[in-house]
Amino acid sequence: MDAGVLRLLDVIGPVPAYVTNGRLDVLAWNPMAAALLPGIAELPEGRRNMLRFTLCDPRARDFYLDWEGVTRHGIAQLRTATGRDPGDPANEALIRELAGASPRFGEWWERQDVKGPGIGRKEYRHPVAGRLSLDYVGMVLPGTVDHRFVTLTAAEGSPSQAALDKLAAGL
């Protein structure tokens, strides 16, 4: 990971931020992202994948209020990554794993939707902070084809910002 990107994760402060590749492996994160996203820091390096969490971890259905929308967007991003690098063994292994773990994955994979990083809002039910409505921005990092820098922010003065402040105070 580029040292400048790692510094940015450190200095961005109380904003949850992380970096993924095209298949949604989490490559780096800051302490606020670890506080927000269940288990991200505890998982072994080869298991930190947002789509794997969404489809295989029972906490995900409670965590994401729009679990289906989040999951389908993740699958479309994985499809984009496989189109960019067909036959990549790591992509193929993840597809096989997810297809075996979730019948919904196969159903949505067959739709052949493709998406890149985006901008939008996600609703969460966090075990400590409660309900959060966070705006996300996913940007492809310069010099890469598939590394995405993702930030999550709340409107100033909102209950979600107060919840993020609560999480930050616990770090």
C-alpha positions, -999 to +999 in steps of 0.1 A: +000+000+000+013+035-009+027+053+021+008+085+012-025+066+013-016+051+047-008+086+060-041+099+047-059+071+066-041+082+097-047+119+095-083+118+083-092+117+119-127+108+131-139+099+096-142+061+090-121+053+059-107+022+043-091+009+011-104-021-009-094-037-041-119-045-069-130-078-053-136-058-020-107-072+000-100-046+027-064-037+023-061-009+049-083+011+073-082+036+101-093+032+137-127+047+130-134+022+102-124-006+126-148+008+153-176+010+127-172-022+107-177-054+127-146-076+130-126-059+102-094-057+124-098-091+139-100-111+107-069-126+092-055-108+062-069-132+036-104-131+051-110-093+052-135-090+024-166-068+025-187-091+003-177-122+023-188-103+054-221-093+038-230-128+026-214-151+052-214-133+085-247-135+104-241-100+118-244-085+084-282-088+080-287-068+112-258-044+105-269-032+070-305-020+071-306-024+033-287-057+033-300-067-002-290-034-018-255-034-002-250-071-012-261-066-048-239-035-052-209-055-039-216-084-063-218-059-092-184-045-081-170-080-080-184-087-115-166-055-127-133-067-112-137-101-129-143-084-163-112-063-158-091-094-150-108-125-163-095-157-149-078-142-119-075-171-094-083-150-063-115-137-080-125-171-091-119-186-056-140-159-040-168-165-065-168-202-058-167-196-020-196-172-021-217-193-045-213-222-021-221-201+009-252-183-004-278-192-029-286-155-033-251-149-045-257-171-075-290-156-083-276-120-082-243-130-099-263-143-129-279-108-134-244-097-147-248-062-131-216-042-131-207-012-110-176+007-098-171+026-067-199+050-059-214+078-039-245+073-018-259+066+016-259+035+037-280+028+068-264+008+096-275-007+129-243-006+149-241-028+181-227+002+201-236+034+183-271+024+172-287+034+139-265+054+116-271+071+083-238+077+066-228+091+032-201+071+015-177+082-012-157+055-030-128+068-052-104+049-073-069+058-061-046+074-087-021+050-103-043+020-097-071+004-116-090-011-087-079+003-053-107+023-038-105+048-010-139+048+008-150+074+034-181+074+055-195+107+069-226+120+087-243+153+084-230+178+109-252+180+140-271+148+130-278+119+154-255+099+132-227+123+137-233+121+175-230+083+172-198+086+153-184+110+179-194+084+206-174+057+187-144+081+183-145+088+221-141+051+227-109+048+207 
